[in-house]
Amino acid sequence: MIDDSDLELKWTQRALQLHGYELLTFNRSIGIQAFVLAHSPSLVLLDVNMPALNGEMACHFLKNNPDTRDIPVLFYSSLPAEKLAELVASCGADGFIVKDHDVQALVTQLNRIVSPQLP
């Protein structure tokens, strides 16, 4: 998960760990590509509103790099769903999840996305 809010990272990490997910976190927008290359995650939860390099630009970089383009990128933001859908379409992200601190909804959406990829 990449988000400039340490509080959001900690909350989400704790919530997902309780449901069996391992969540690596990164709290800066600069260096996202190196972080993703170093860890080869199953997917990237990416905040949209970050300083220096917003989520849309970061997603564009990840999707245009042959080494990271096949890693699913999901926007994870409190923006309205309509806006997130527009961003997904414009930069090639694989989907979005609206931040609303409903742990069960987050887990359900992640399970739906991750489960088909599991061996």
Phi and psi restraints in degrees (range 20) as a CNS / XPLOR table:
assign (resid 1 and name C) (resid 2 and name N)
       (resid 2 and name CA) (resid 2 and name C) 1.0 -121.4 20.0 2
assign (resid 2 and name N) (resid 2 and name CA)
       (resid 2 and name C) (resid 3 and name N) 1.0 118.1 20.0 2
assign (resid 2 and name C) (resid 3 and name N)
       (resid 3 and name CA) (resid 3 and name C) 1.0 -157.0 20.0 2
assign (resid 3 and name N) (resid 3 and name CA)
       (resid 3 and name C) (resid 4 and name N) 1.0 141.0 20.0 2
assign (resid 3 and name C) (resid 4 and name N)
       (resid 4 and name CA) (resid 4 and name C) 1.0 -80.9 20.0 2
assign (resid 4 and name N) (resid 4 and name CA)
       (resid 4 and name C) (resid 5 and name N) 1.0 -4.2 20.0 2
assign (resid 4 and name C) (resid 5 and name N)
       (resid 5 and name CA) (resid 5 and name C) 1.0 -97.5 20.0 2
assign (resid 5 and name N) (resid 5 and name CA)
       (resid 5 and name C) (resid 6 and name N) 1.0 110.6 20.0 2
assign (resid 5 and name C) (resid 6 and name N)
       (resid 6 and name CA) (resid 6 and name C) 1.0 -61.4 20.0 2
assign (resid 6 and name N) (resid 6 and name CA)
       (resid 6 and name C) (resid 7 and name N) 1.0 -35.5 20.0 2
assign (resid 6 and name C) (resid 7 and name N)
       (resid 7 and name CA) (resid 7 and name C) 1.0 -62.8 20.0 2
assign (resid 7 and name N) (resid 7 and name CA)
       (resid 7 and name C) (resid 8 and name N) 1.0 -44.7 20.0 2
assign (resid 7 and name C) (resid 8 and name N)
       (resid 8 and name CA) (resid 8 and name C) 1.0 -64.0 20.0 2
assign (resid 8 and name N) (resid 8 and name CA)
       (resid 8 and name C) (resid 9 and name N) 1.0 -41.2 20.0 2
assign (resid 8 and name C) (resid 9 and name N)
       (resid 9 and name CA) (resid 9 and name C) 1.0 -61.9 20.0 2
assign (resid 9 and name N) (resid 9 and name CA)
       (resid 9 and name C) (resid 10 and name N) 1.0 -46.4 20.0 2
assign (resid 9 and name C) (resid 10 and name N)
       (resid 10 and name CA) (resid 10 and name C) 1.0 -64.7 20.0 2
assign (resid 10 and name N) (resid 10 and name CA)
       (resid 10 and name C) (resid 11 and name N) 1.0 -44.5 20.0 2
assign (resid 10 and name C) (resid 11 and name N)
       (resid 11 and name CA) (resid 11 and name C) 1.0 -60.3 20.0 2
assign (resid 11 and name N) (resid 11 and name CA)
       (resid 11 and name C) (resid 12 and name N) 1.0 -49.2 20.0 2
assign (resid 11 and name C) (resid 12 and name N)
       (resid 12 and name CA) (resid 12 and name C) 1.0 -66.8 20.0 2
assign (resid 12 and name N) (resid 12 and name CA)
       (resid 12 and name C) (resid 13 and name N) 1.0 -40.1 20.0 2
assign (resid 12 and name C) (resid 13 and name N)
       (resid 13 and name CA) (resid 13 and name C) 1.0 -61.0 20.0 2
assign (resid 13 and name N) (resid 13 and name CA)
       (resid 13 and name C) (resid 14 and name N) 1.0 -47.7 20.0 2
assign (resid 13 and name C) (resid 14 and name N)
       (resid 14 and name CA) (resid 14 and name C) 1.0 -61.9 20.0 2
assign (resid 14 and name N) (resid 14 and name CA)
       (resid 14 and name C) (resid 15 and name N) 1.0 -45.4 20.0 2
assign (resid 14 and name C) (resid 15 and name N)
       (resid 15 and name CA) (resid 15 and name C) 1.0 -61.3 20.0 2
assign (resid 15 and name N) (resid 15 and name CA)
       (resid 15 and name C) (resid 16 and name N) 1.0 -44.5 20.0 2
assign (resid 15 and name C) (resid 16 and name N)
       (resid 16 and name CA) (resid 16 and name C) 1.0 -75.1 20.0 2
assign (resid 16 and name N) (resid 16 and name CA)
       (resid 16 and name C) (resid 17 and name N) 1.0 -33.3 20.0 2
assign (resid 16 and name C) (resid 17 and name N)
       (resid 17 and name CA) (resid 17 and name C) 1.0 -61.0 20.0 2
assign (resid 17 and name N) (resid 17 and name CA)
       (resid 17 and name C) (resid 18 and name N) 1.0 -36.1 20.0 2
assign (resid 17 and name C) (resid 18 and name N)
       (resid 18 and name CA) (resid 18 and name C) 1.0 -64.1 20.0 2
assign (resid 18 and name N) (resid 18 and name CA)
       (resid 18 and name C) (resid 19 and name N) 1.0 -19.2 20.0 2
assign (resid 18 and name C) (resid 19 and name N)
       (resid 19 and name CA) (resid 19 and name C) 1.0 -108.3 20.0 2
assign (resid 19 and name N) (resid 19 and name CA)
       (resid 19 and name C) (resid 20 and name N) 1.0 17.4 20.0 2
assign (resid 19 and name C) (resid 20 and name N)
       (resid 20 and name CA) (resid 20 and name C) 1.0 87.8 20.0 2
assign (resid 20 and name N) (resid 20 and name CA)
       (resid 20 and name C) (resid 21 and name N) 1.0 6.7 20.0 2
assign (resid 20 and name C) (resid 21 and name N)
       (resid 21 and name CA) (resid 21 and name C) 1.0 -90.1 20.0 2
assign (resid 21 and name N) (resid 21 and name CA)
       (resid 21 and name C) (resid 22 and name N) 1.0 144.2 20.0 2
assign (resid 21 and name C) (resid 22 and name N)
       (resid 22 and name CA) (resid 22 and name C) 1.0 -100.3 20.0 2
assign (resid 22 and name N) (resid 22 and name CA)
       (resid 22 and name C) (resid 23 and name N) 1.0 123.0 20.0 2
assign (resid 22 and name C) (resid 23 and name N)
       (resid 23 and name CA) (resid 23 and name C) 1.0 -120.5 20.0 2
assign (resid 23 and name N) (resid 23 and name CA)
       (resid 23 and name C) (resid 24 and name N) 1.0 115.9 20.0 2
assign (resid 23 and name C) (resid 24 and name N)
       (resid 24 and name CA) (resid 24 and name C) 1.0 -90.5 20.0 2
assign (resid 24 and name N) (resid 24 and name CA)
       (resid 24 and name C) (resid 25 and name N) 1.0 141.9 20.0 2
assign (resid 24 and name C) (resid 25 and name N)
       (resid 25 and name CA) (resid 25 and name C) 1.0 -122.5 20.0 2
assign (resid 25 and name N) (resid 25 and name CA)
       (resid 25 and name C) (resid 26 and name N) 1.0 152.9 20.0 2
assign (resid 25 and name C) (resid 26 and name N)
       (resid 26 and name CA) (resid 26 and name C) 1.0 -145.0 20.0 2
assign (resid 26 and name N) (resid 26 and name CA)
       (resid 26 and name C) (resid 27 and name N) 1.0 128.3 20.0 2
assign (resid 26 and name C) (resid 27 and name N)
       (resid 27 and name CA) (resid 27 and name C) 1.0 -109.0 20.0 2
assign (resid 27 and name N) (resid 27 and name CA)
       (resid 27 and name C) (resid 28 and name N) 1.0 23.3 20.0 2
assign (resid 27 and name C) (resid 28 and name N)
       (resid 28 and name CA) (resid 28 and name C) 1.0 -134.7 20.0 2
assign (resid 28 and name N) (resid 28 and name CA)
       (resid 28 and name C) (resid 29 and name N) 1.0 152.6 20.0 2
assign (resid 28 and name C) (resid 29 and name N)
       (resid 29 and name CA) (resid 29 and name C) 1.0 -85.8 20.0 2
assign (resid 29 and name N) (resid 29 and name CA)
       (resid 29 and name C) (resid 30 and name N) 1.0 -30.5 20.0 2
assign (resid 29 and name C) (resid 30 and name N)
       (resid 30 and name CA) (resid 30 and name C) 1.0 -79.9 20.0 2
assign (resid 30 and name N) (resid 30 and name CA)
       (resid 30 and name C) (resid 31 and name N) 1.0 127.5 20.0 2
assign (resid 30 and name C) (resid 31 and name N)
       (resid 31 and name CA) (resid 31 and name C) 1.0 100.2 20.0 2
assign (resid 31 and name N) (resid 31 and name CA)
       (resid 31 and name C) (resid 32 and name N) 1.0 7.2 20.0 2
assign (resid 31 and name C) (resid 32 and name N)
       (resid 32 and name CA) (resid 32 and name C) 1.0 -59.5 20.0 2
assign (resid 32 and name N) (resid 32 and name CA)
       (resid 32 and name C) (resid 33 and name N) 1.0 -45.8 20.0 2
assign (resid 32 and name C) (resid 33 and name N)
       (resid 33 and name CA) (resid 33 and name C) 1.0 -62.3 20.0 2
assign (resid 33 and name N) (resid 33 and name CA)
       (resid 33 and name C) (resid 34 and name N) 1.0 -42.5 20.0 2
assign (resid 33 and name C) (resid 34 and name N)
       (resid 34 and name CA) (resid 34 and name C) 1.0 -63.7 20.0 2
assign (resid 34 and name N) (resid 34 and name CA)
       (resid 34 and name C) (resid 35 and name N) 1.0 -40.1 20.0 2
assign (resid 34 and name C) (resid 35 and name N)
       (resid 35 and name CA) (resid 35 and name C) 1.0 -61.7 20.0 2
assign (resid 35 and name N) (resid 35 and name CA)
       (resid 35 and name C) (resid 36 and name N) 1.0 -47.6 20.0 2
assign (resid 35 and name C) (resid 36 and name N)
       (resid 36 and name CA) (resid 36 and name C) 1.0 -65.4 20.0 2
assign (resid 36 and name N) (resid 36 and name CA)
       (resid 36 and name C) (resid 37 and name N) 1.0 -41.9 20.0 2
assign (resid 36 and name C) (resid 37 and name N)
       (resid 37 and name CA) (resid 37 and name C) 1.0 -62.3 20.0 2
assign (resid 37 and name N) (resid 37 and name CA)
       (resid 37 and name C) (resid 38 and name N) 1.0 -39.9 20.0 2
assign (resid 37 and name C) (resid 38 and name N)
       (resid 38 and name CA) (resid 38 and name C) 1.0 -69.2 20.0 2
assign (resid 38 and name N) (resid 38 and name CA)
       (resid 38 and name C) (resid 39 and name N) 1.0 -29.7 20.0 2
assign (resid 38 and name C) (resid 39 and name N)
       (resid 39 and name CA) (resid 39 and name C) 1.0 -110.8 20.0 2
assign (resid 39 and name N) (resid 39 and name CA)
       (resid 39 and name C) (resid 40 and name N) 1.0 -14.7 20.0 2
assign (resid 39 and name C) (resid 40 and name N)
       (resid 40 and name CA) (resid 40 and name C) 1.0 41.9 20.0 2
assign (resid 40 and name N) (resid 40 and name CA)
       (resid 40 and name C) (resid 41 and name N) 1.0 62.0 20.0 2
assign (resid 40 and name C) (resid 41 and name N)
       (resid 41 and name CA) (resid 41 and name C) 1.0 -70.0 20.0 2
assign (resid 41 and name N) (resid 41 and name CA)
       (resid 41 and name C) (resid 42 and name N) 1.0 161.4 20.0 2
assign (resid 41 and name C) (resid 42 and name N)
       (resid 42 and name CA) (resid 42 and name C) 1.0 -67.7 20.0 2
assign (resid 42 and name N) (resid 42 and name CA)
       (resid 42 and name C) (resid 43 and name N) 1.0 -31.5 20.0 2
assign (resid 42 and name C) (resid 43 and name N)
       (resid 43 and name CA) (resid 43 and name C) 1.0 -161.2 20.0 2
assign (resid 43 and name N) (resid 43 and name CA)
       (resid 43 and name C) (resid 44 and name N) 1.0 165.3 20.0 2
assign (resid 43 and name C) (resid 44 and name N)
       (resid 44 and name CA) (resid 44 and name C) 1.0 -119.3 20.0 2
assign (resid 44 and name N) (resid 44 and name CA)
       (resid 44 and name C) (resid 45 and name N) 1.0 122.3 20.0 2
assign (resid 44 and name C) (resid 45 and name N)
       (resid 45 and name CA) (resid 45 and name C) 1.0 -93.2 20.0 2
assign (resid 45 and name N) (resid 45 and name CA)
       (resid 45 and name C) (resid 46 and name N) 1.0 117.8 20.0 2
assign (resid 45 and name C) (resid 46 and name N)
       (resid 46 and name CA) (resid 46 and name C) 1.0 -123.6 20.0 2
assign (resid 46 and name N) (resid 46 and name CA)
       (resid 46 and name C) (resid 47 and name N) 1.0 121.0 20.0 2
assign (resid 46 and name C) (resid 47 and name N)
       (resid 47 and name CA) (resid 47 and name C) 1.0 -67.6 20.0 2
assign (resid 47 and name N) (resid 47 and name CA)
       (resid 47 and name C) (resid 48 and name N) 1.0 149.2 20.0 2
assign (resid 47 and name C) (resid 48 and name N)
       (resid 48 and name CA) (resid 48 and name C) 1.0 -89.9 20.0 2
assign (resid 48 and name N) (resid 48 and name CA)
       (resid 48 and name C) (resid 49 and name N) 1.0 -45.4 20.0 2
assign (resid 48 and name C) (resid 49 and name N)
       (resid 49 and name CA) (resid 49 and name C) 1.0 -93.1 20.0 2
assign (resid 49 and name N) (resid 49 and name CA)
       (resid 49 and name C) (resid 50 and name N) 1.0 92.6 20.0 2
assign (resid 49 and name C) (resid 50 and name N)
       (resid 50 and name CA) (resid 50 and name C) 1.0 -131.2 20.0 2
assign (resid 50 and name N) (resid 50 and name CA)
       (resid 50 and name C) (resid 51 and name N) 1.0 149.9 20.0 2
assign (resid 50 and name C) (resid 51 and name N)
       (resid 51 and name CA) (resid 51 and name C) 1.0 -72.2 20.0 2
assign (resid 51 and name N) (resid 51 and name CA)
       (resid 51 and name C) (resid 52 and name N) 1.0 156.9 20.0 2
assign (resid 51 and name C) (resid 52 and name N)
       (resid 52 and name CA) (resid 52 and name C) 1.0 73.7 20.0 2
assign (resid 52 and name N) (resid 52 and name CA)
       (resid 52 and name C) (resid 53 and name N) 1.0 -57.5 20.0 2
assign (resid 52 and name C) (resid 53 and name N)
       (resid 53 and name CA) (resid 53 and name C) 1.0 -135.9 20.0 2
assign (resid 53 and name N) (resid 53 and name CA)
       (resid 53 and name C) (resid 54 and name N) 1.0 107.6 20.0 2
assign (resid 53 and name C) (resid 54 and name N)
       (resid 54 and name CA) (resid 54 and name C) 1.0 -73.3 20.0 2
assign (resid 54 and name N) (resid 54 and name CA)
       (resid 54 and name C) (resid 55 and name N) 1.0 167.9 20.0 2
assign (resid 54 and name C) (resid 55 and name N)
       (resid 55 and name CA) (resid 55 and name C) 1.0 -61.0 20.0 2
assign (resid 55 and name N) (resid 55 and name CA)
       (resid 55 and name C) (resid 56 and name N) 1.0 -35.0 20.0 2
assign (resid 55 and name C) (resid 56 and name N)
       (resid 56 and name CA) (resid 56 and name C) 1.0 -63.3 20.0 2
assign (resid 56 and name N) (resid 56 and name CA)
       (resid 56 and name C) (resid 57 and name N) 1.0 -44.9 20.0 2
assign (resid 56 and name C) (resid 57 and name N)
       (resid 57 and name CA) (resid 57 and name C) 1.0 -67.4 20.0 2
assign (resid 57 and name N) (resid 57 and name CA)
       (resid 57 and name C) (resid 58 and name N) 1.0 -41.5 20.0 2
assign (resid 57 and name C) (resid 58 and name N)
       (resid 58 and name CA) (resid 58 and name C) 1.0 -61.8 20.0 2
assign (resid 58 and name N) (resid 58 and name CA)
       (resid 58 and name C) (resid 59 and name N) 1.0 -43.0 20.0 2
assign (resid 58 and name C) (resid 59 and name N)
       (resid 59 and name CA) (resid 59 and name C) 1.0 -61.6 20.0 2
assign (resid 59 and name N) (resid 59 and name CA)
       (resid 59 and name C) (resid 60 and name N) 1.0 -43.1 20.0 2
assign (resid 59 and name C) (resid 60 and name N)
       (resid 60 and name CA) (resid 60 and name C) 1.0 -57.7 20.0 2
assign (resid 60 and name N) (resid 60 and name CA)
       (resid 60 and name C) (resid 61 and name N) 1.0 -44.2 20.0 2
assign (resid 60 and name C) (resid 61 and name N)
       (resid 61 and name CA) (resid 61 and name C) 1.0 -62.8 20.0 2
assign (resid 61 and name N) (resid 61 and name CA)
       (resid 61 and name C) (resid 62 and name N) 1.0 -44.3 20.0 2
assign (resid 61 and name C) (resid 62 and name N)
       (resid 62 and name CA) (resid 62 and name C) 1.0 -65.2 20.0 2
assign (resid 62 and name N) (resid 62 and name CA)
       (resid 62 and name C) (resid 63 and name N) 1.0 -41.3 20.0 2
assign (resid 62 and name C) (resid 63 and name N)
       (resid 63 and name CA) (resid 63 and name C) 1.0 -75.8 20.0 2
assign (resid 63 and name N) (resid 63 and name CA)
       (resid 63 and name C) (resid 64 and name N) 1.0 -17.4 20.0 2
assign (resid 63 and name C) (resid 64 and name N)
       (resid 64 and name CA) (resid 64 and name C) 1.0 -98.3 20.0 2
assign (resid 64 and name N) (resid 64 and name CA)
       (resid 64 and name C) (resid 65 and name N) 1.0 2.7 20.0 2
assign (resid 64 and name C) (resid 65 and name N)
       (resid 65 and name CA) (resid 65 and name C) 1.0 -100.6 20.0 2
assign (resid 65 and name N) (resid 65 and name CA)
       (resid 65 and name C) (resid 66 and name N) 1.0 123.6 20.0 2
assign (resid 65 and name C) (resid 66 and name N)
       (resid 66 and name CA) (resid 66 and name C) 1.0 -58.3 20.0 2
assign (resid 66 and name N) (resid 66 and name CA)
       (resid 66 and name C) (resid 67 and name N) 1.0 -26.2 20.0 2
assign (resid 66 and name C) (resid 67 and name N)
       (resid 67 and name CA) (resid 67 and name C) 1.0 -81.4 20.0 2
assign (resid 67 and name N) (resid 67 and name CA)
       (resid 67 and name C) (resid 68 and name N) 1.0 -16.0 20.0 2
assign (resid 67 and name C) (resid 68 and name N)
       (resid 68 and name CA) (resid 68 and name C) 1.0 -125.7 20.0 2
assign (resid 68 and name N) (resid 68 and name CA)
       (resid 68 and name C) (resid 69 and name N) 1.0 -6.5 20.0 2
assign (resid 68 and name C) (resid 69 and name N)
       (resid 69 and name CA) (resid 69 and name C) 1.0 -63.9 20.0 2
assign (resid 69 and name N) (resid 69 and name CA)
       (resid 69 and name C) (resid 70 and name N) 1.0 -23.8 20.0 2
assign (resid 69 and name C) (resid 70 and name N)
       (resid 70 and name CA) (resid 70 and name C) 1.0 -88.9 20.0 2
assign (resid 70 and name N) (resid 70 and name CA)
       (resid 70 and name C) (resid 71 and name N) 1.0 -3.8 20.0 2
assign (resid 70 and name C) (resid 71 and name N)
       (resid 71 and name CA) (resid 71 and name C) 1.0 -81.1 20.0 2
assign (resid 71 and name N) (resid 71 and name CA)
       (resid 71 and name C) (resid 72 and name N) 1.0 123.1 20.0 2
assign (resid 71 and name C) (resid 72 and name N)
       (resid 72 and name CA) (resid 72 and name C) 1.0 -61.3 20.0 2
assign (resid 72 and name N) (resid 72 and name CA)
       (resid 72 and name C) (resid 73 and name N) 1.0 135.3 20.0 2
assign (resid 72 and name C) (resid 73 and name N)
       (resid 73 and name CA) (resid 73 and name C) 1.0 -116.7 20.0 2
assign (resid 73 and name N) (resid 73 and name CA)
       (resid 73 and name C) (resid 74 and name N) 1.0 121.6 20.0 2
assign (resid 73 and name C) (resid 74 and name N)
       (resid 74 and name CA) (resid 74 and name C) 1.0 -115.1 20.0 2
assign (resid 74 and name N) (resid 74 and name CA)
       (resid 74 and name C) (resid 75 and name N) 1.0 126.8 20.0 2
assign (resid 74 and name C) (resid 75 and name N)
       (resid 75 and name CA) (resid 75 and name C) 1.0 -71.1 20.0 2
assign (resid 75 and name N) (resid 75 and name CA)
       (resid 75 and name C) (resid 76 and name N) 1.0 135.8 20.0 2
assign (resid 75 and name C) (resid 76 and name N)
       (resid 76 and name CA) (resid 76 and name C) 1.0 -128.5 20.0 2
assign (resid 76 and name N) (resid 76 and name CA)
       (resid 76 and name C) (resid 77 and name N) 1.0 98.7 20.0 2
assign (resid 76 and name C) (resid 77 and name N)
       (resid 77 and name CA) (resid 77 and name C) 1.0 -148.7 20.0 2
assign (resid 77 and name N) (resid 77 and name CA)
       (resid 77 and name C) (resid 78 and name N) 1.0 159.3 20.0 2
assign (resid 77 and name C) (resid 78 and name N)
       (resid 78 and name CA) (resid 78 and name C) 1.0 -89.6 20.0 2
assign (resid 78 and name N) (resid 78 and name CA)
       (resid 78 and name C) (resid 79 and name N) 1.0 5.6 20.0 2
assign (resid 78 and name C) (resid 79 and name N)
       (resid 79 and name CA) (resid 79 and name C) 1.0 -63.9 20.0 2
assign (resid 79 and name N) (resid 79 and name CA)
       (resid 79 and name C) (resid 80 and name N) 1.0 155.8 20.0 2
assign (resid 79 and name C) (resid 80 and name N)
       (resid 80 and name CA) (resid 80 and name C) 1.0 -60.4 20.0 2
assign (resid 80 and name N) (resid 80 and name CA)
       (resid 80 and name C) (resid 81 and name N) 1.0 148.3 20.0 2
assign (resid 80 and name C) (resid 81 and name N)
       (resid 81 and name CA) (resid 81 and name C) 1.0 -55.4 20.0 2
assign (resid 81 and name N) (resid 81 and name CA)
       (resid 81 and name C) (resid 82 and name N) 1.0 -37.6 20.0 2
assign (resid 81 and name C) (resid 82 and name N)
       (resid 82 and name CA) (resid 82 and name C) 1.0 -62.4 20.0 2
assign (resid 82 and name N) (resid 82 and name CA)
       (resid 82 and name C) (resid 83 and name N) 1.0 -42.6 20.0 2
assign (resid 82 and name C) (resid 83 and name N)
       (resid 83 and name CA) (resid 83 and name C) 1.0 -66.4 20.0 2
assign (resid 83 and name N) (resid 83 and name CA)
       (resid 83 and name C) (resid 84 and name N) 1.0 -42.1 20.0 2
assign (resid 83 and name C) (resid 84 and name N)
       (resid 84 and name CA) (resid 84 and name C) 1.0 -63.7 20.0 2
assign (resid 84 and name N) (resid 84 and name CA)
       (resid 84 and name C) (resid 85 and name N) 1.0 -39.2 20.0 2
assign (resid 84 and name C) (resid 85 and name N)
       (resid 85 and name CA) (resid 85 and name C) 1.0 -62.0 20.0 2
assign (resid 85 and name N) (resid 85 and name CA)
       (resid 85 and name C) (resid 86 and name N) 1.0 -39.6 20.0 2
assign (resid 85 and name C) (resid 86 and name N)
       (resid 86 and name CA) (resid 86 and name C) 1.0 -62.9 20.0 2
assign (resid 86 and name N) (resid 86 and name CA)
       (resid 86 and name C) (resid 87 and name N) 1.0 -43.8 20.0 2
assign (resid 86 and name C) (resid 87 and name N)
       (resid 87 and name CA) (resid 87 and name C) 1.0 -64.6 20.0 2
assign (resid 87 and name N) (resid 87 and name CA)
       (resid 87 and name C) (resid 88 and name N) 1.0 -41.5 20.0 2
assign (resid 87 and name C) (resid 88 and name N)
       (resid 88 and name CA) (resid 88 and name C) 1.0 -57.0 20.0 2
assign (resid 88 and name N) (resid 88 and name CA)
       (resid 88 and name C) (resid 89 and name N) 1.0 -47.4 20.0 2
assign (resid 88 and name C) (resid 89 and name N)
       (resid 89 and name CA) (resid 89 and name C) 1.0 -65.6 20.0 2
assign (resid 89 and name N) (resid 89 and name CA)
       (resid 89 and name C) (resid 90 and name N) 1.0 -35.0 20.0 2
assign (resid 89 and name C) (resid 90 and name N)
       (resid 90 and name CA) (resid 90 and name C) 1.0 -80.3 20.0 2
assign (resid 90 and name N) (resid 90 and name CA)
       (resid 90 and name C) (resid 91 and name N) 1.0 -24.3 20.0 2
assign (resid 90 and name C) (resid 91 and name N)
       (resid 91 and name CA) (resid 91 and name C) 1.0 -122.3 20.0 2
assign (resid 91 and name N) (resid 91 and name CA)
       (resid 91 and name C) (resid 92 and name N) 1.0 2.4 20.0 2
assign (resid 91 and name C) (resid 92 and name N)
       (resid 92 and name CA) (resid 92 and name C) 1.0 85.0 20.0 2
assign (resid 92 and name N) (resid 92 and name CA)
       (resid 92 and name C) (resid 93 and name N) 1.0 16.9 20.0 2
assign (resid 92 and name C) (resid 93 and name N)
       (resid 93 and name CA) (resid 93 and name C) 1.0 -64.9 20.0 2
assign (resid 93 and name N) (resid 93 and name CA)
       (resid 93 and name C) (resid 94 and name N) 1.0 164.2 20.0 2
assign (resid 93 and name C) (resid 94 and name N)
       (resid 94 and name CA) (resid 94 and name C) 1.0 -95.5 20.0 2
assign (resid 94 and name N) (resid 94 and name CA)
       (resid 94 and name C) (resid 95 and name N) 1.0 -2.0 20.0 2
assign (resid 94 and name C) (resid 95 and name N)
       (resid 95 and name CA) (resid 95 and name C) 1.0 155.6 20.0 2
assign (resid 95 and name N) (resid 95 and name CA)
       (resid 95 and name C) (resid 96 and name N) 1.0 -170.4 20.0 2
assign (resid 95 and name C) (resid 96 and name N)
       (resid 96 and name CA) (resid 96 and name C) 1.0 -152.4 20.0 2
assign (resid 96 and name N) (resid 96 and name CA)
       (resid 96 and name C) (resid 97 and name N) 1.0 158.4 20.0 2
assign (resid 96 and name C) (resid 97 and name N)
       (resid 97 and name CA) (resid 97 and name C) 1.0 -133.6 20.0 2
assign (resid 97 and name N) (resid 97 and name CA)
       (resid 97 and name C) (resid 98 and name N) 1.0 129.0 20.0 2
assign (resid 97 and name C) (resid 98 and name N)
       (resid 98 and name CA) (resid 98 and name C) 1.0 -82.1 20.0 2
assign (resid 98 and name N) (resid 98 and name CA)
       (resid 98 and name C) (resid 99 and name N) 1.0 128.7 20.0 2
assign (resid 98 and name C) (resid 99 and name N)
       (resid 99 and name CA) (resid 99 and name C) 1.0 -71.0 20.0 2
assign (resid 99 and name N) (resid 99 and name CA)
       (resid 99 and name C) (resid 100 and name N) 1.0 118.6 20.0 2
assign (resid 99 and name C) (resid 100 and name N)
       (resid 100 and name CA) (resid 100 and name C) 1.0 -141.9 20.0 2
assign (resid 100 and name N) (resid 100 and name CA)
       (resid 100 and name C) (resid 101 and name N) 1.0 8.1 20.0 2
assign (resid 100 and name C) (resid 101 and name N)
       (resid 101 and name CA) (resid 101 and name C) 1.0 60.7 20.0 2
assign (resid 101 and name N) (resid 101 and name CA)
       (resid 101 and name C) (resid 102 and name N) 1.0 26.6 20.0 2
assign (resid 101 and name C) (resid 102 and name N)
       (resid 102 and name CA) (resid 102 and name C) 1.0 -95.3 20.0 2
assign (resid 102 and name N) (resid 102 and name CA)
       (resid 102 and name C) (resid 103 and name N) 1.0 97.8 20.0 2
assign (resid 102 and name C) (resid 103 and name N)
       (resid 103 and name CA) (resid 103 and name C) 1.0 -58.7 20.0 2
assign (resid 103 and name N) (resid 103 and name CA)
       (resid 103 and name C) (resid 104 and name N) 1.0 -44.2 20.0 2
assign (resid 103 and name C) (resid 104 and name N)
       (resid 104 and name CA) (resid 104 and name C) 1.0 -63.3 20.0 2
assign (resid 104 and name N) (resid 104 and name CA)
       (resid 104 and name C) (resid 105 and name N) 1.0 -39.5 20.0 2
assign (resid 104 and name C) (resid 105 and name N)
       (resid 105 and name CA) (resid 105 and name C) 1.0 -64.8 20.0 2
assign (resid 105 and name N) (resid 105 and name CA)
       (resid 105 and name C) (resid 106 and name N) 1.0 -40.6 20.0 2
assign (resid 105 and name C) (resid 106 and name N)
       (resid 106 and name CA) (resid 106 and name C) 1.0 -62.3 20.0 2
assign (resid 106 and name N) (resid 106 and name CA)
       (resid 106 and name C) (resid 107 and name N) 1.0 -48.1 20.0 2
assign (resid 106 and name C) (resid 107 and name N)
       (resid 107 and name CA) (resid 107 and name C) 1.0 -63.1 20.0 2
assign (resid 107 and name N) (resid 107 and name CA)
       (resid 107 and name C) (resid 108 and name N) 1.0 -43.1 20.0 2
assign (resid 107 and name C) (resid 108 and name N)
       (resid 108 and name CA) (resid 108 and name C) 1.0 -59.5 20.0 2
assign (resid 108 and name N) (resid 108 and name CA)
       (resid 108 and name C) (resid 109 and name N) 1.0 -45.4 20.0 2
assign (resid 108 and name C) (resid 109 and name N)
       (resid 109 and name CA) (resid 109 and name C) 1.0 -66.3 20.0 2
assign (resid 109 and name N) (resid 109 and name CA)
       (resid 109 and name C) (resid 110 and name N) 1.0 -42.3 20.0 2
assign (resid 109 and name C) (resid 110 and name N)
       (resid 110 and name CA) (resid 110 and name C) 1.0 -64.2 20.0 2
assign (resid 110 and name N) (resid 110 and name CA)
       (resid 110 and name C) (resid 111 and name N) 1.0 -42.9 20.0 2
assign (resid 110 and name C) (resid 111 and name N)
       (resid 111 and name CA) (resid 111 and name C) 1.0 -59.5 20.0 2
assign (resid 111 and name N) (resid 111 and name CA)
       (resid 111 and name C) (resid 112 and name N) 1.0 -40.5 20.0 2
assign (resid 111 and name C) (resid 112 and name N)
       (resid 112 and name CA) (resid 112 and name C) 1.0 -63.0 20.0 2
assign (resid 112 and name N) (resid 112 and name CA)
       (resid 112 and name C) (resid 113 and name N) 1.0 -36.1 20.0 2
assign (resid 112 and name C) (resid 113 and name N)
       (resid 113 and name CA) (resid 113 and name C) 1.0 -84.5 20.0 2
assign (resid 113 and name N) (resid 113 and name CA)
       (resid 113 and name C) (resid 114 and name N) 1.0 -42.5 20.0 2
assign (resid 113 and name C) (resid 114 and name N)
       (resid 114 and name CA) (resid 114 and name C) 1.0 -80.5 20.0 2
assign (resid 114 and name N) (resid 114 and name CA)
       (resid 114 and name C) (resid 115 and name N) 1.0 -39.8 20.0 2
assign (resid 114 and name C) (resid 115 and name N)
       (resid 115 and name CA) (resid 115 and name C) 1.0 -53.7 20.0 2
assign (resid 115 and name N) (resid 115 and name CA)
       (resid 115 and name C) (resid 116 and name N) 1.0 -43.3 20.0 2
assign (resid 115 and name C) (resid 116 and name N)
       (resid 116 and name CA) (resid 116 and name C) 1.0 -63.5 20.0 2
assign (resid 116 and name N) (resid 116 and name CA)
       (resid 116 and name C) (resid 117 and name N) 1.0 -20.8 20.0 2
assign (resid 116 and name C) (resid 117 and name N)
       (resid 117 and name CA) (resid 117 and name C) 1.0 -88.0 20.0 2
assign (resid 117 and name N) (resid 117 and name CA)
       (resid 117 and name C) (resid 118 and name N) 1.0 -15.1 20.0 2
assign (resid 117 and name C) (resid 118 and name N)
       (resid 118 and name CA) (resid 118 and name C) 1.0 -73.0 20.0 2
assign (resid 118 and name N) (resid 118 and name CA)
       (resid 118 and name C) (resid 119 and name N) 1.0 144.4 20.0 2
